[in-house]
Amino acid sequence: MGISYEPLTHGPNSFRDGVQFVEDVRTWASAYEAKTMVPDPVNHKVAEETTAILLCNVPSFLKPAGKKAVASLMDERLRRAMLYFSSLPQV
């Protein structure tokens, strides 16, 4: 597939075992998300349209609650990148 493992801590050929490989990928993914998952109006448009699709069969009066339910399934970084609620009320 042509995937380079150079950016991983123990890559490309120095992995002790599969667990170390997964940990390296997880560390790399977290750093990548922190760098690239930033607030953007395009992300917001995608979030709004996706939420509309998810809630298309929900009665209108329940859609605000449905939108909060959808947002609650996102982690804080994703909500921020999607320009959704900066934080949800703690229950």
C-alpha positions as CSV (number, residue, x, y, z in Angstrom):
1,M,0.0,0.0,0.0
2,G,3.0,2.3,0.2
3,I,2.4,3.4,3.7
4,S,5.5,4.9,5.4
5,Y,6.0,4.0,9.1
6,E,8.9,6.5,9.4
7,P,6.9,9.0,11.5
8,L,6.2,6.4,14.2
9,T,8.5,6.3,17.2
10,H,9.8,2.8,16.5
11,G,9.2,2.7,12.8
12,P,9.7,1.5,10.2
13,N,11.2,-1.9,11.4
14,S,12.0,-1.6,15.1
15,F,8.6,-2.6,16.6
16,R,9.0,-4.9,19.6
17,D,5.5,-6.3,19.1
18,G,2.0,-5.5,17.9
19,V,1.1,-3.7,21.1
20,Q,4.0,-1.3,20.6
21,F,3.0,-0.7,17.0
22,V,-0.6,0.1,18.1
23,E,0.7,2.5,20.8
24,D,2.9,4.2,18.3
25,V,0.0,4.6,15.8
26,R,-2.2,5.9,18.7
27,T,0.4,8.5,19.7
28,W,0.9,9.6,16.1
29,A,-2.9,9.8,15.5
30,S,-3.4,12.0,18.6
31,A,-0.6,14.4,17.4
32,Y,-2.0,14.5,13.9
33,E,-5.6,15.2,15.2
34,A,-4.3,18.0,17.5
35,K,-2.6,19.6,14.5
36,T,-5.3,19.1,11.8
37,M,-8.6,19.0,13.6
38,V,-9.1,22.7,13.9
39,P,-12.3,24.8,13.7
40,D,-13.4,25.5,10.2
41,P,-16.7,26.7,8.6
42,V,-16.5,23.8,6.1
43,N,-16.4,21.3,9.0
44,H,-19.4,23.0,10.5
45,K,-21.3,22.7,7.3
46,V,-20.5,19.0,7.1
47,A,-21.6,18.5,10.8
48,E,-24.9,20.4,10.2
49,E,-25.7,18.3,7.1
50,T,-24.7,15.0,8.7
51,T,-26.8,15.8,11.7
52,A,-29.8,16.7,9.5
53,I,-29.5,13.3,7.8
54,L,-29.3,11.5,11.2
55,L,-32.4,13.4,12.4
56,C,-34.4,13.4,9.2
57,N,-37.1,11.1,10.7
58,V,-37.2,12.8,14.1
59,P,-40.2,15.0,14.8
60,S,-39.4,18.8,14.6
61,F,-40.0,19.5,18.2
62,L,-37.4,16.8,19.2
63,K,-34.6,17.9,16.8
64,P,-32.9,20.3,19.2
65,A,-32.6,17.5,21.7
66,G,-31.5,15.2,18.9
67,K,-28.8,17.6,17.9
68,K,-27.5,17.7,21.5
69,A,-27.6,13.9,21.6
70,V,-25.5,13.7,18.3
71,A,-23.0,16.3,19.7
72,S,-22.7,14.3,22.9
73,L,-21.3,11.4,20.9
74,M,-18.4,13.6,19.7
75,D,-15.4,14.1,21.8
76,E,-14.4,17.7,22.7
77,R,-11.8,18.1,19.9
78,L,-14.3,17.0,17.2
79,R,-17.0,19.3,18.6
80,R,-14.6,22.2,18.5
81,A,-13.4,21.3,15.0
82,M,-17.0,21.1,13.8
83,L,-17.8,24.5,15.5
84,Y,-20.5,22.7,17.5
85,F,-21.1,23.4,21.1
86,S,-17.9,24.2,22.8
87,S,-19.0,22.1,25.8
88,L,-22.2,20.3,26.8
89,P,-23.8,20.8,30.1
90,Q,-22.7,18.4,32.7
91,V,-25.4,16.1,34.0
